[in-house]
Amino acid sequence: MSVRASHILLVLTAFLSGLVIFLGVFLFASGQLSGSGPTASAIGGPFQLIDQDGKPISDKDFKGKPFLVFFGYTHCPDVCPATLFEVSEVLRALGPDAERTGALFITVDPERDTPAAMKDYVASFDGHVRGATGDEAAIAAAEKAYRVYAKKVPGEHGDYSMDHTALVYLMDKRGRFVAPFSLKRRPEEAAADLRKYL
């Protein structure tokens, strides 16, 4: 086999391996890759957290309306603010229907993300976006329920960042996971998709 053919075969193998891993992660996250039935593979569920105003917030506050959930942190340099901006654009595109939906930003960094920090942060986005924090145990329980990966990554001078899952979860009126919500489209198109679940 020539060097060129070997190179092409190597690239093709790497691409196919990546595709298989991506599909496996997607199917697992959406609950379609499990042999133990829909209950065991469900994403989401009860949570007890604190909102940006220091008040208790739980999954029950969102019952009766579809809502979006995103995990991140206020010190996030790019992905989190970009995602929340896009979520805000979708909510604005909904117009009055935004009152019938919800969006929840749950921190993966409770050490720094106090209710006050969350309040300052979400003030930069649409008013329908609520921030949620809590103690480490409460955040860990929410991460587990949503199958979120989060890990502290040490930086310089004692600082750190957080490596975390960056999916936006679409939950229906009953609090059940529907699918990852795509923001890679026009806000009006995403809003029309969300409006189907009202």
C-alpha positions in Angstrom: 0.0 0.0 0.0 1.4 3.4 -0.9 2.1 6.1 1.6 -0.7 8.3 0.2 -3.2 5.4 0.4 -2.1 4.7 4.0 -2.6 8.4 4.8 -6.1 8.5 3.3 -7.0 5.3 5.2 -5.8 6.7 8.4 -7.7 10.0 8.0 -10.9 8.0 7.0 -10.5 5.7 10.1 -10.1 8.7 12.4 -13.1 10.4 10.9 -15.3 7.3 11.2 -14.1 6.8 14.8 -15.0 10.4 15.7 -18.4 10.0 14.1 -19.1 6.8 16.1 -18.1 8.5 19.3 -20.2 11.6 18.6 -23.3 9.4 17.8 -22.8 7.3 20.9 -22.6 10.4 23.1 -25.6 12.0 21.4 -27.7 8.8 21.7 -26.7 8.4 25.4 -27.5 12.0 26.2 -30.9 11.8 24.5 -31.7 8.6 26.4 -31.9 6.4 23.3 -28.9 4.3 24.1 -29.8 2.3 27.2 -31.0 -1.2 27.7 -32.7 -0.5 31.0 -35.8 1.3 29.7 -36.9 4.9 29.4 -37.1 5.6 33.2 -33.4 4.7 33.7 -32.3 6.7 30.7 -34.3 9.9 31.4 -32.6 13.2 31.5 -33.8 15.9 33.9 -35.8 15.5 37.1 -36.3 17.1 40.4 -33.9 19.7 41.6 -33.8 22.1 44.5 -31.6 25.2 43.9 -31.4 28.9 44.7 -32.2 31.6 42.1 -30.4 34.8 41.5 -32.6 36.6 44.0 -31.7 34.1 46.8 -35.1 32.4 46.6 -35.6 28.6 46.4 -36.2 27.4 42.8 -37.1 23.9 41.7 -38.3 21.9 38.7 -41.9 22.5 39.9 -41.5 26.2 39.1 -41.3 25.3 35.4 -44.2 22.8 35.3 -46.8 23.6 32.7 -44.5 25.3 30.2 -41.6 24.2 28.0 -38.2 25.5 29.1 -34.6 25.5 28.2 -31.8 24.5 30.5 -28.1 25.3 30.1 -25.2 24.6 32.5 -22.3 26.9 32.7 -20.6 29.5 34.9 -20.2 33.3 35.2 -16.4 33.2 34.6 -16.8 31.3 31.3 -14.9 33.3 28.7 -16.9 32.5 25.6 -19.3 29.5 25.3 -21.6 30.5 28.1 -22.2 34.2 27.3 -22.5 33.3 23.6 -25.1 30.6 24.3 -27.1 32.7 26.7 -27.1 35.5 24.1 -28.5 33.1 21.5 -31.1 31.8 24.0 -32.0 35.5 24.7 -32.5 36.1 20.9 -34.8 33.1 20.7 -36.9 34.4 23.7 -37.1 37.8 22.1 -38.2 36.2 18.8 -41.0 34.5 20.7 -42.5 37.9 21.6 -45.4 37.6 24.0 -45.1 33.8 23.9 -41.9 34.1 25.9 -44.1 34.5 29.0 -45.3 30.9 28.4 -41.8 29.4 28.4 -38.7 29.6 30.6 -34.9 29.4 30.4 -32.7 28.3 33.3 -29.0 28.9 33.6 -27.5 26.5 36.2 -24.0 27.1 37.4 -21.4 24.4 37.5 -19.2 26.6 39.7 -21.1 27.1 43.0 -17.9 28.1 44.7 -17.8 31.5 42.9 -21.3 31.8 41.6 -23.3 33.1 44.5 -26.9 34.4 44.0 -25.5 37.9 43.7 -22.9 36.9 41.1 -25.7 35.1 39.1 -27.9 38.1 39.4 -25.3 40.4 37.9 -24.5 38.0 35.2 -28.1 37.2 34.0 -28.9 40.9 34.0 -27.0 41.0 30.7 -29.5 38.7 29.0 -33.2 38.4 28.4 -35.3 38.9 31.5 -36.8 35.4 31.1 -33.4 33.8 31.8 -33.2 32.8 35.4 -29.9 31.9 37.1 -29.6 29.1 39.6 -27.0 28.1 42.1 -26.8 26.2 45.4 -24.4 24.2 47.5 -22.0 21.7 46.0 -24.4 18.8 46.8 -27.4 20.4 45.1 -25.4 21.4 42.0 -23.9 17.9 41.8 -27.5 16.4 42.0 -28.7 18.7 39.2 -25.6 17.8 37.1 -26.3 14.1 37.6 -30.0 14.4 36.7 -29.1 16.1 33.5 -26.0 13.9 32.8 -23.8 17.0 32.8 -20.0 16.7 32.9 -18.3 19.4 34.9 -14.7 19.5 36.1 -12.5 22.2 37.6 -9.4 22.9 35.5 -6.6 24.6 37.6 -5.0 27.7 36.0 -2.3 30.2 37.0 -2.1 31.9 40.4 -4.8 29.8 42.0 -7.4 30.6 39.4 -9.4 28.0 37.6 -11.8 27.4 34.8 -14.6 24.8 34.4 -14.7 22.2 31.7 -18.4 21.3 31.2 -21.1 20.0 28.9 -22.4 22.8 26.7 -25.8 21.4 25.6 -29.0 23.3 25.8 -31.7 21.0 27.0 -35.3 21.4 25.8 -37.8 20.2 28.4 -41.5 19.9 27.8 -44.5 21.1 29.9 -44.2 18.0 32.1 -40.5 18.5 32.7 -39.4 15.7 30.4 -36.4 15.9 28.2 -37.3 16.4 24.5 -34.0 16.8 22.7 -30.9 19.0 22.6 -32.1 22.4 21.5 -30.2 23.7 18.4 -29.2 27.4 18.4 -27.4 27.1 15.1 -30.2 28.6 13.1 -32.0 31.9 12.9 -33.7 33.0 16.2 -37.1 33.0 14.5 -36.7 29.4 13.4 -35.6 28.3 16.8 -38.5 30.2 18.3 -41.0 28.5 16.0 -39.6 25.1 17.1 -40.0 26.1 20.8 -43.5 27.4 20.2 -44.6 23.8 19.1 -44.3 22.8 22.8 -46.4 25.6 24.3 
